[in-house]
Structures are given as structure tokens and as C-alpha cells.
Amino acid sequence: MARRLEAAWLALEEAAAAERERWAPELAEVVAWRPPLWPVVVLWVPLAAALLWLGLILGRFVPAPAWLAERLGL
């Protein structure tokens, strides 16, 4: 019983090693992939700047433009 169990375990390890070797190129591609940075720059930087500007206006650190002061009642 133990001999068959050991043989099955060794066969399983060999199969796992073969699968690991077979999938190695795809895994290397996934690990090397980096998301593009341009969406962060194009979307988040202007949004962060606008929110910072609005925060400075609402905190009354900078004067609000006339059109925004009317709208916000400042």
C-alpha cells in the first residue's frame, strides 16, 4: 500500500513539474506585464488638481472665481 502511495505521489509531483514547465512562458509574460501609466496621468492628475483647487476655494485659502462664488454662495 505504501509503495503504491509513494509511486502515485511521485507521479503527481512529476505531472506538476511538467505543468509548471509548460506554463512557464505564459507566467513570465503575466509577471512582466505592467499596466500603462497614461490613464493615471490623463484622468487622475486633472481630477486631483480640480479637487485640490476646489478644496482651497471652499477652505477660503484662495478666492473663488465670480461664476463659482455665485453658484456656491461664497
Residue pairs with C-beta under 8 A, 6 or more apart in sequence:
53 62
56 62
57 63
57 64
57 68
57 72
57 74
58 72
60 74
63 69
64 72
64 74
68 74
